[in-house]
Amino acid sequence: MKNTALIVVDIQNGFMPGGQLAVEQADQVIPLINTLTKQFNHVVLTQDWHPSDHISFADNHENKQPYDLITLDYGPQILWPRHCVQGSEDAAFHPALNIDIPAVQLIIRKGCHRYIDSYSAFLEADHQTPTGLNGYLKERGIDTVYVVGVATDFCVAWTAKDAAKLGFNTYVIEDATAAIDLNGSLEIAWQEMKALGVVRIQSHEILINQ
């Protein structure tokens, strides 16, 4: 599709069943994502890539547990189980994901900075530090993005919200995502995305139009 890109968020072992931050049924969306990648000339992959001393890991904070909430300089931060440590098998792309296609030309690694978490493919969690994806897409004439992957209510949602704020026509393909849904986070994420103009669609709306 002309002037469009597919952003595939965090299809990594760490977020799959058996991973260190497993998202329920996340592996089941991979075949659909593989089908969708064939419909796009531009595909961007994101990869969580944390140093072992990352500030978002609960075990790096005394007397804290996974999913506790703390406050950092840039605002609230959920503490996560240790996951997707740089160079680990947990951080590797899931082997079922087809990354060996010409349309996959860019991998954005996020969460690399020790003191800043990163959910979005466009900006770190401080909402100030750019990844460079905005410029990359706009220099290629991309004005529309479709977002898939995990988790719907965190990295997918943050990516979609930032894309909309940056002026992209933004779609989330719901059946090609999987959610954590932590304390109602999924419904909140959909509401926030809708408020910014993000469009919620299903994969058949893409596939039948090809």
Secondary structure, DSSP 4 states (H G I P E B T S, - for coil): -TTEEEEEE--BGGGSTTSTT--TTGGGGHHHHHHHHTT-S-EEEEEE-B-TT-TTBGGGSTT--TT-EEEETTEEEE-B-S--BTTSGGGSBPTTS---STTEEEEEEES-STT-----SSB-TTS--B-SHHHHHHHTT--EEEEEEE-IIIIIHHHHHHHHHTT-EEEEEEEEEE----TTHHHHHHHHHHHTTPEEE-HHHHHTT-
